[in-house]
Amino acid sequence: MRLCVIGAGLSGLATAHALKTAGVDFVCLEQAGDVGGIWRRPQAGERGPGYLSLHLNTSKKLTGYSDHPMPASYPLYPRHSQIAAYLRSFAEWAGVLDCIELGTTVESVRQEADGGWRVVSRDADGTISSRGFTHVIVASGHNSEPSMPALPRGAETFTGTIRHSLDYLDGGEYAGQRVVVVGLGSSAVDIAADLSRHAELTVLSVRRGLHIVPKQLFGMALDEIADAPWWVSMSLAEQRRFIEQALLVARGKLRDHGLPEPDHPLFASTVTISDEILSRIRHGAVTPKPAIDAVDGDRVSFTDGTSLQADAIVYCTGYQMAFPFLQAGCPVGAQGSVELYKRVVAPERPGLFFVGLIRPVGSITRLVEAQARWIGRLVTGDAVLPEVEVMRKEIVTYLSGVAGQYGQRESASTQVNMAPYLEELREE
């Protein structure tokens, strides 16, 4: 038996550890020069999505692997370099480094007539290899292809720079400049807060309101709340009321900070986690504005009729789900949704699995560990999959359920509720 794992970030290392523990022979292909995924990139000076001010938004206790905790000396929310060092130490502790081929880019993954998988890769010297495997596990993440909206009128006349957050590394690059940050997700508020310590002016341009939640409520990290039995026992309506009341106490209304109120209930879209952005707005370091309407030379106009001179625009507008080494239609179906049984298995492509292609409220680590252990049981024959028709029915039921909570947005298909999903995987 020979398996191929793609990626040696947090999810790939969890998978490697689970396979080694199960006694499964595998090789892990990682395009970077070391393990650690996005967490090692800022310090290495490589292209994002990481940046030098990046810290965890989830607590170290639940983000660390279950049988190899983060060091006690780490703060509650470690910075990227600490996470990178921890992931490297985990790979050493788990004894999987010898199974990882660094500097190796996967060019293509194709299923062969006999059901096996052909993986073509290129190493650091440019040498092409073509190898056959019984199974392929994709654990490479999906924050690599920047999502850029249509640029505003006159963008071609802008005399400054326009870039995506994928290419943002450090606010010091913008010292003394006037910068417009577009977006309200976690990267947008992180980058705006970072810029505000260097730039002459930092503007946060927001088209649509999102729920902004601090990293802790009632002295508990958000992922610890999501993991607590008393939280799991609540209905969705009760959870919403609980957090909404806590947010009113903690930060008041978003409109009082010059930001639009969300047009959707809490937990009907990804929340933005930040301890800083509202404080930076209150202190005048970040100026909120509505969406950009037009650009003319060095001036940026907003939909409220105001305008200002700017030197740079940074779009923090997320990422498209991209797996260029796979054939179209998997894991993203024709409707733009991820179509995987239990968020892991490609029903029509036996032997192809995905780890970490989920968005929980809270840390992802316990979930990817459970996914990896289940895959280990499947490939060793200790667990079996149902018929394809049963898996397809589960996918349809799941997508219908998340659409009811999150709407029809493409990103909704990767949302999972922490405790129920973990229980599903344990049952499998």
C-alpha positions, 0 to 999 in steps of 0.5 A: 500500500502506498499513499500520497499526501499533498501538503505539509502544513497543519493538516498535512502533518496531522495526516502524516502522523495518523498514517504513521500511527496506523502503520501505513506507507506514505510519502508527503509532497510539500512545495515549500522548503520546510514544513509549516504551511502559511505559518512559515511563509512570513518569516521566510519572506515568501508570498502570503497569505501570511504577513508579519503581524499574523497571530493565531485567532484561536487558542494555543490549547485547542490549536495544538495537536491533541497528543503534542501540546504547544509549549507552556511558554507560548502566549495564548495566541502565538505569532506565526513564527512560533506556530511555524517552530511548533509545527516543525517540532511536531513533525520531528516528534511524530517522526514523519520528516523522512516521509516528506519531500520538500521543494516538490510541487504537484503538477497533476493528479489523475485517476488511472483505468485500474483505479489507482492514482498517477501523481506527477510532481516537480522537485526543486531541481526541476526534475519531473517524477511520475508515480503511482499510488493507491490513494491520494490525500489532499491537505494543501489548503485552499488560500492560494488563489486571490479573489479580486472583485471588479475594480472601480471606475477609473482604477486604470488611472490610479497613480498608486499601487493596487494589490491583494493581501496575498502580496502584503507582508509588512506595514513598514512598506507603507510608512508615511503613505495613505492607504485604503484597505478593502474588506472586513474579514479577519485579514482586512482588520489585521492588516488595517490595524498593522498599517495604522502603526506605519501609514500616514492615513489608514482607511477601511473601506467596507461594502457589507457589514460582518459580525466582529467578535473579540478573541475572548468573551467572559474570559474564555477563548471563542474556540473554548466556548465552542467546545464547551458542553453547555454551548453545544447543548444550546440551540442555534437561536439560543447561541445567537442570543447569548453571543449577541448580548455578550457583544452588546456589552463588550463593544456596543453597536458596530454603527457607533464605530462608523461600520455598517451593521451586518445584514444577516444573523450571527453564524449565518456567515463567517465572523471576523475575529479581532481584538484590535480593529474597533480600538484602532477606529476609536483611537482615530488610527483607522478611518472607516469608509463605505465601498469605493465608488471610483478612482481618478488619478490619486483620488479615491471616491466613496459611495457616501460622496467623500473622497481622499488622496491615496497612495495604495489600495490593498484588497483583502477580499479573500481567496478562490478555492483552487486545486490546479493539479486536479481535474475540474469538478472535484471537489468543487461541483458544477454549482460551486459547492464543495461536494464531499462525503463527510467533508472528506471523501470524493464519492465518484473518485475512490481513493481520493480524500481531502483533509482540512477543507472545512471552516469551523467556528473555532480551531480546526485542529481537532477536526483535521485529526479526526478526519485523518484518523478516519482516513487511516481506518478506511485505507487499512480496511478497518472502516468501509464507505457506504455505496456511492448513492448513499454518499451522494444523498448525504452530501445533498442533505448536508448542503441543503442544511448549510444553505438554510443557515448560511445562504447559497454562498459558495463558501457556505459548503465548507462550514461545519459546526464543531461538536456535531461534526466531530461526533460524526467523524467519531461515529465513522 
